[in-house]
């Protein structure tokens, strides 16, 4: 094994570890929080944003925040590892990196900021109508960010197929998940976003597990090479 191949294999393991760490941190942090959903009852909103333990919820939020910082690093590393040698994989790799950055920015700047503001003001005398409105900004930021996750999944899937570095079944699953994520934004009223987002996590965990095993020893014929007739 050449030093370059060995280094690349280690980076794939790092990427897989980061992917799994993101999921563990997000779910671990979420377990400590009470996040009102769109249209929740007054009783639920009050329990989550007024009567809850601010220390406990902020601790959970910080753990989840760390998880999204990990996602940013994981996403940009995956983009680098899926870069390939052709223009198609280069374009898809750039899309992976761009959506990873955009998704993290939307989540932190809109979702986390609004959620933290709603919780803080709920414990400091703000009216229920005010904190509900602020928290709804957080909810809608989440709904819209799921579309970015869909583009991320499609770009990763396309890069996998273009380079042949990872199994193609993972790419095919990514295409399905990506389309479902984008389509689910239109189904907010039927709670489609939350259900599809869970499917995305299943696919992402699978991606992390496959990445831990490293790239194919003998890559499949890259799709971009096949198209070019190489």
C-alpha positions in Angstrom: 0.0 0.0 0.0 1.5 3.4 -1.0 1.7 6.2 1.5 -0.9 8.1 -0.5 -3.3 5.2 -0.5 -2.7 4.7 3.3 -3.3 8.3 4.0 -6.5 8.3 1.9 -7.8 5.2 3.8 -7.2 6.9 7.1 -9.1 10.0 6.0 -12.0 7.8 5.0 -12.0 6.4 8.5 -11.9 9.9 10.0 -14.9 10.9 7.7 -16.8 7.9 8.9 -16.1 8.6 12.5 -17.2 12.2 12.1 -20.4 11.2 10.4 -21.3 8.9 13.3 -20.2 11.4 15.9 -22.6 14.0 14.3 -25.5 11.7 14.6 -24.7 10.7 18.2 -24.2 14.3 19.3 -27.4 15.5 17.6 -29.6 12.8 19.1 -27.9 13.0 22.5 -28.4 16.8 22.7 -32.0 16.5 21.4 -32.8 14.1 24.2 -32.2 16.8 26.8 -34.4 19.4 25.1 -38.1 20.0 24.7 -38.8 21.6 21.4 -42.4 22.7 20.6 -43.5 21.8 17.1 -45.5 24.0 14.7 -49.1 24.1 16.0 -48.4 22.6 19.5 -50.8 23.4 22.3 -50.3 26.2 24.7 -49.7 23.7 27.5 -46.9 22.1 25.5 -45.2 25.4 24.6 -45.4 26.6 28.2 -43.8 23.3 29.5 -41.0 23.5 26.9 -40.1 27.2 26.9 -41.3 28.6 30.3 -41.4 25.8 32.9 -38.5 23.7 31.7 -35.0 23.7 33.1 -33.1 26.3 31.1 -29.7 24.8 32.2 -30.7 21.4 31.0 -32.1 22.6 27.7 -29.2 24.8 27.0 -26.8 22.0 27.8 -28.7 19.8 25.3 -28.6 22.6 22.7 -24.9 23.0 23.1 -24.3 19.3 22.6 -26.4 19.4 19.5 -24.5 22.6 18.4 -21.3 20.7 18.6 -22.8 18.0 16.5 -23.5 20.4 13.7 -20.0 21.8 13.8 -18.9 18.2 13.4 -21.2 17.8 10.4 -19.6 20.9 8.8 -16.1 19.2 9.1 -17.5 15.8 8.0 -19.3 17.3 5.0 -16.2 19.2 3.7 -14.0 16.2 4.2 -16.5 14.0 2.3 -16.4 16.6 -0.5 -12.6 16.3 -0.7 -12.6 12.5 -0.7 -15.3 12.3 -3.4 -13.4 14.8 -5.6 -12.4 12.3 -8.2 -10.4 13.3 -11.3 -13.1 14.5 -13.8 -15.2 17.6 -14.1 -18.4 15.9 -13.1 -17.1 14.7 -9.8 -15.4 18.1 -9.2 -18.8 19.8 -9.7 -20.6 17.3 -7.4 -17.8 17.6 -4.8 -18.2 21.4 -4.8 -22.0 20.9 -4.3 -21.4 18.6 -1.4 -19.2 21.2 0.3 -21.5 24.1 -0.5 -24.6 22.4 0.8 -22.8 21.2 4.0 -21.8 24.8 4.7 -25.2 26.2 3.8 -27.1 23.7 5.9 -24.9 24.3 8.9 -25.3 28.1 8.5 -29.1 27.9 8.2 -29.3 25.6 11.2 -27.1 27.6 13.5 -28.0 31.1 12.4 -31.7 30.7 12.1 -32.7 27.5 13.9 -30.5 27.5 16.9 -30.5 31.3 17.4 -34.3 31.4 17.3 -34.7 28.4 19.5 -32.3 29.8 22.1 -34.0 33.2 22.0 -37.4 31.7 22.5 -36.2 29.7 25.5 -34.3 32.5 27.1 -37.2 35.0 26.8 -39.7 32.4 27.9 -37.8 32.3 31.2 -37.6 36.1 31.5 -41.2 37.2 31.2 -41.9 37.4 27.5 -45.5 36.7 26.4 -46.4 33.3 25.2 -47.4 34.7 21.8 -44.0 36.2 21.4 -42.0 33.1 22.3 -44.3 31.0 20.1 -43.6 33.2 17.2 -39.9 33.2 17.7 -39.9 29.4 18.1 -41.9 29.0 14.9 -39.0 30.8 13.1 -36.8 27.9 14.4 -39.4 25.4 13.1 -39.5 26.9 9.6 -35.7 27.2 9.4 -35.6 23.4 10.1 -38.3 22.7 7.4 -36.4 24.6 4.8 -33.0 23.2 5.8 -34.2 19.7 5.0 -34.2 20.7 1.3 -30.5 21.5 1.6 -30.0 18.0 3.1 -31.7 16.7 0.1 -29.3 18.4 -2.3 -26.4 17.2 -0.1 -27.6 13.6 -0.4 -28.1 13.9 -4.2 -24.6 15.4 -4.6 -23.0 12.8 -2.4 -24.8 10.0 -4.3 -23.8 11.5 -7.7 -20.2 11.8 -6.6 -20.2 8.2 -5.4 -21.5 7.0 -8.7 -19.2 9.3 -10.7 -16.0 8.1 -8.9 -16.9 4.5 -8.1 -15.1 4.8 -4.8 -18.0 3.5 -2.7 -20.7 1.0 -3.4 -23.3 2.1 -6.0 -26.2 0.9 -3.8 -25.3 3.7 -1.4 -25.6 6.2 -4.3 -29.0 4.8 -5.4 -30.3 5.1 -1.8 -28.9 8.6 -1.7 -30.9 9.6 -4.8 -34.1 8.3 -3.2 -33.4 10.1 0.1 -32.4 13.3 -1.6 -35.6 13.5 -3.6 -37.8 12.6 -0.6 -36.1 15.3 1.5 -36.7 18.0 -1.1 -40.3 16.9 -1.7 -41.1 16.6 2.0 -40.7 20.4 2.5 -44.0 20.7 0.6 -45.6 18.3 3.0 -45.0 20.2 6.2 -48.7 20.0 7.1 -48.6 16.2 7.1 -45.4 16.0 9.2 -43.6 14.5 6.2 -40.4 16.5 7.0 -39.8 14.8 10.4 -40.4 11.3 9.1 -38.2 11.8 6.0 -35.5 13.5 8.1 -35.2 10.3 10.1 -34.7 8.3 6.9 -31.9 10.7 6.0 -30.2 10.0 9.3 -30.4 6.2 8.6 -28.8 6.8 5.2 -26.2 9.1 6.7 -25.3 6.5 9.4 -25.0 3.9 6.7 -22.6 6.2 4.8 -20.5 6.7 7.9 -20.3 2.9 8.5 -19.3 2.3 4.8 -16.7 5.1 5.1 -15.1 3.5 8.1 -14.4 0.5 6.0 -12.5 2.7 3.5 -12.8 3.1 -0.3 -13.0 0.1 -2.7 -9.7 -1.6 -3.1 -10.5 -1.7 -6.8 -12.8 1.1 -7.6 -15.7 0.4 -10.0 -15.5 2.0 -13.4 -16.4 5.6 -12.7 -19.6 6.8 -14.3 -17.9 9.9 -15.8 -15.3 7.7 -17.4 -17.9 5.4 -18.8 -19.8 8.4 -20.3 -16.6 9.7 -21.8 -15.9 6.3 -23.4 -12.7 5.7 -21.4 
